[in-house]
Amino acid sequence: MFEHIVRDIRELAAIFADHMGPEVRARKVKDALERGELSADVARKRFVELIEEFRNLIPTDAI
């Protein structure tokens, strides 16, 4: 009876996880940079990688 609702919730959770993943990782990079655990060059490289990854998550028809 509720299978379709459970399926929809799982699909939405997967979508949110995909889009929140880069944001969470970006925050970790920012925090590590602020604590002095990463150099600015390393942090910049990781941010660029995250931006590219996020761009690849966005469907081309949404742009």
C-alpha positions in Angstrom: 0.0 0.0 0.0 2.8 2.4 0.9 5.4 1.0 -1.4 5.1 3.9 -3.9 5.6 6.4 -1.1 8.7 4.6 0.2 10.1 4.5 -3.3 9.5 8.2 -3.8 11.1 9.1 -0.5 14.2 7.0 -1.4 14.4 8.6 -4.8 14.2 12.1 -3.2 16.7 11.2 -0.5 19.2 10.1 -3.2 18.7 13.3 -5.1 19.3 15.4 -2.0 22.3 13.4 -1.1 23.8 13.9 -4.5 23.4 17.6 -4.4 24.4 18.0 -0.7 27.5 15.9 -1.1 29.7 18.6 -2.8 28.4 21.2 -0.4 29.4 19.2 2.7 32.8 18.4 1.2 33.3 22.1 0.3 32.6 23.0 3.9 35.2 20.5 5.1 37.8 22.0 2.8 36.9 25.5 4.0 37.2 24.4 7.7 40.5 22.7 7.1 41.8 25.8 5.3 40.7 28.0 8.2 42.4 25.6 10.7 45.6 25.8 8.8 45.5 22.1 7.9 45.5 22.8 4.1 47.5 25.3 2.1 45.6 27.8 -0.1 46.8 26.0 -3.2 45.5 22.6 -2.1 42.2 24.1 -1.0 41.8 25.9 -4.3 42.5 22.6 -6.2 39.9 20.8 -4.1 37.3 23.5 -4.7 37.9 23.4 -8.4 37.4 19.6 -8.3 34.2 20.0 -6.4 32.9 22.6 -8.8 33.6 20.3 -11.8 31.9 17.4 -10.0 28.8 19.5 -9.2 28.6 20.7 -12.8 28.5 17.1 -13.9 25.6 16.4 -11.5 23.4 19.0 -13.1 21.3 17.7 -16.0 22.1 19.5 -19.2 18.5 20.3 -19.8 18.3 22.2 -16.5 20.8 24.7 -17.7 
